Amino acid sequence: MFTLSSLTVSRVRTSGRHFRCGLAVVTLGIGAAIAGCSDQKAAVAAQSPPPNVATSDVPAILATVGDEKITLDDVRARSGERLEQIDIQYRRSRDKLINATLDSMVQERLVGAETKKTGKSAEQLIAAEMNGPPEPSDVEIAAWYSDNQARLGGRTLDQVRSQIVDFLRKQRRADASKKLDDRLRAERPVAIAFEPFRLTFADDGAPSLGKKDAPITLVEFSDFQCPFCQSTAPTLKQVAQRFGDQVRIVYRQYPIPSLHPFALKAAEASLCANEQAKFWELHDAMFEDQRKLAVSDLKATARRLGIDGKKFDACLDTGRYTEQVQNDQKDGQRVGVTGTPAMFINGVAVDGGAVPFPVLESLIQKELARVKAKS
């Protein structure tokens, strides 16, 4: 049965590994779409039970055998990247829970103080922030249906009307609740001392857009053949236009070849174009038409963009950037990337995959405020 809360678009199994491109419309928060192409094996690994303590709390010397010491670095050398991956997963999961709980507790106290001040209930305060009645109109229902038909599997408006109404009703209430929360936080002093765990990335050599000393760095792990990465490309353009020198966007390669057979060479091609300062031009062209990602198409596109064809061909044919693409993939796996697009704002993961621009805008504004308060 179709529900608005869960809709899988496609699933592929290849060589024992599961990959998926999927989309779910969620009625949490502001009703953002959760979308992305995922490596199911990596996703399963990311859900492994966390350790009782992070490795940062483990002593440097773990044991001694006679005069010989066994250190944490020795264990890391033996266990490979898995220990660091588990440590990162634990810290991200812990801080996500702390942050979400802290946020709700702050909101509860703000609303509680406002109810005492005004004599109104929480529901009355939320209702006052709504633009119009809580129930969506027939025009709004029809508009949502028209805009989202690709997600509905051919179902008629009558078949999904009640679910659309429920979704829009909850979305409207969530929007009003957020508006109330923003207003109360602006009116009352709120100081957040908690700092979430922030990841660091090996971004040297990665294409970027914006000033290196920008207060915000947005890192995106992406796949040129992923349809959800395609939908994120214009969203990041909006970010660049809206925030200018305040945000630096870094593009990292995370092709999933078993799901997207042309993605690996497309990733290499983008880095070959980057040699000639044409990364973003080829980036845009590949996302504009994902049907033209075969090597012959990439070479033709490069020439159309004014890229030196002889140098580009030599770069692509020799696999000059295969290792860099692989290193990007390893860096993504290290920090818990399980699908594309995966974005991080100043080292903090953005939940939801191909999130819409208002979600990124809100997160960036909040991070800018934090950076300003710290300076």
Secondary structure by P-SEA (a helix, b strand, c coil): ccccccccccccccccbbbbbccccccccccccbbbbbcaaaaaaaaccccccccccccccccccccccccaaaaaaaacaaaaaaaaaaaaaaaaaaaaaaaaaaaaaaaaaaaaaccccaaaaaaaaccccccccaaaaaaaaaacccccccccccccaaaaaaaaaaaaaaaaaaaaaaaaaaabbbbbccccbbbbbccccccccccccccbbbbbbcccccaaaaaaaaaaaaaaaaccccbbbbbbbbbbcccccaaaaaaaaaaaaaaacaaaaaaaaaaaccccccaaaaaaaaaaaccaaaaaaaaaaaccaaaaaaaaaaaaaaaccccccbbbccccccccccccaaaaaaaaaaaaaaaaaac
